[in-house]
């Protein structure tokens, strides 16, 4: 679908002008080539082709393209590697897509201050590879880290398995060069911390490309830990495994990762990659500790004891890097293995307080039963960040609708449990109608005021995050009315 | 100034007669030349909302107030009608040790909050200056931090969600009560460090951490500041996991309990005792490489508090008559260079004491001088040398004649126009702490 309704002469004008800005090789306008950009990694939900794709190579080019769009009144949106899972990097209705993959250089690595500055299209994993020889690493490690870009990570405030201890993208980004929706280039934050002023960088991270386009990012690097210890604990039930997670935290231990795989995922993983998980297990809990050697040796004793207290039937400890890689292999291949048990799946993302994990997992099981769908679970248990994979078959009439309805029920249950409808995938296009379940109209109006300050014309990635029935940039209209003084639900 | 009866009546109707102070009690709420007409003590968020609604309708300027310990920060308000004292909003609302999260009201004192979290053997790892009196709302509004940020980060890393009363009394929330959350804008970040200019923080949900089973600290002294700094960079790039790494010049070291006369590095390490022992050995070996003398600190908790409070409380008070305290930022690798440059730039006019949290490149210090002019010159010259390193300097407290000569926030930074538009969008009538923040916000 090509939905913007751009007049042909406007489109031609934009193509010519973009070619002048970035060179002809940096503009894609042929329909068969544009098809590559009709969706991100949310593939079945929302497909819309951009009117054209521009691949700039500098901040100045991005600013020039943005100004061009603004003058023409044409919507535009940024895109990194297109690995996002909520449709945030798919146009709402055509427009110009600004793809940052050609901006993929390291600009600076400052070893003594442990900082790196890279262009937005730089791939997440490249960064850790580039600084390894200095004994450093970049902590956020989303599952797509071999492909996803740092700029996309900033847009989605990406997480990953290891953020239980280290935090998510927002905790590691210190500065960004940003092209605002009016085409102005601004430096938000920077290498030097605590400059006085509002934390514009803080609100920019996780704004899903709706407040501007970041072109350069400065991140904090961490020293590699002295030692890493990876344990795999097998449980009869997911309930016992969840209780073990809470037990470990209650002991004052914060592993660097605690990842859980349920029975369905274990089946799929074993059929695919043979990670050596026992097929009769109800849940597998992967626990990783890192830090000073003596610290994690002491913690490992506590972790083992806690797992056994909660009915763990088997405990393996990786003794070598190869063994560690094997224990992780099943986790890393989990989503990719689900093809062994289903034709299609809808990957969800939500968060509950850690202590509510057993309850929400029980409810997900019930929901799956009611809709006649298998729901497999692989998730960041330490954070309470669940990833139900709702299995369905696109060729079975009504199956997709049932999967979406089941996903919607899961979202509602997570909110009831005091949680959130997205831990790391973002709202994008997919979940914009869920946002009012978490936030009152006044809460959303405050966010829309921020949007209106950054993007008064509403041209920067429109149709994302906020519910479709709310006209963009008109939050103030509601906010000033007496009705908005109502206290939002706690 | 007598308070208009109708306003007093309006305030009494909201918070009761015992919730409004006027008269001599207002002296301690004075900011620069301005004294408010009244100070109000709401009991809950709905009273805060109604007070703000009244202020909004009447166009009254409101200064949110916690313990008042850091009110010297910023410009004096351009208008000042009401001080909004939040100390009666002082409850812990939720605490779930297994989730490592807690929710508390803004007026709670950090010390009381920490006592509450003791029940779960956890704590909120924030150690701002004047922590014994500081309130949660004040700490978040000022984004205050201390040496512990080396390990745990700042409020922006710890706060998960927030409830705020806006200028018109509307109450909204941002974030959630879970540790990971990407739902709409992370608007919570805007309020942290906004000095009450965008909204009044009512409550916050934050991550808490387990209290480490043990902690030990050392003074590592070297003849030259540069060697101590190089040692700090070495430690921070190593596998050691220190809680605090503070670089102090001689006067700051002496004020904070260093056994040496000259520059020193203060390092603390927390964890299980066997891990501390192992790291202590590595630390001593590294220190040896830099020719440093290592002394274990015997009075650790008291020393920690002293370092957090420096230079607010324990900088040397004797000597010259006028004092100012300040805070600046440089690259972590530039801490020693910045401190030496400040010393050289100011020594002609003032006595100096300085400390740096090396991991984040935050330098703080004090000047004492014979005259306000000398103080102002010291601050201006120091700001200039930090700017040459790409850094900045903010004046935290100084006498009025100094403030008249030196802009406490310094030159405007990139994005100040966006900030001014945000202020206008959130507080169109300019009633929240008007005129106190950067760019006249």
Interface residues (C-beta under 8 A of the other chain):
Chain A: X110 X111 X112 X113 X114 X115 X135 X136 X156 X157 X159 X163 X167 X168 X170 X171 X180 X186 X187 X188 X191 X192 X193 X194 X195 X196 X197 X198 X199 X200 X202 X203 X205 X206 X207 X211 X223 X224 X225 X226 X246 X249 X250 X252 X253 X254 X291 X292 X293 X294 X295 X297 X298 X299 X351 X352 X353 X354 X355 X380 X383 X384 X385 X418 X419 X420 X421 X422 X423 X424 X425 X426 X427 X431 X435 X438 X439 X440 X442 X443 X444 X445 X446 X447 X449 X450 X451 X452 X453 X454 X465 X466 X476 X479 X480 X484 X485 X487 X488 X490
Chain B: X45 X46 X49 X53 X96 X97 X98 X99 X100 X101 X121 X122 X143 X153 X156 X157 X166 X168 X169 X170 X171 X172 X173 X174 X176 X177 X178 X179 X180 X181 X182 X183 X184 X185 X186 X187 X188 X189 X190 X192 X193 X194 X198 X209 X210 X211 X213 X233 X236 X237 X238 X239 X240 X241 X271 X272 X274 X275 X277 X278 X279 X327 X329 X330 X331 X332 X333 X334 X360 X361 X362 X390 X391 X392 X394 X409 X410 X413 X414 X415 X416 X418 X419 X421 X422 X425 X426 X437 X438 X439
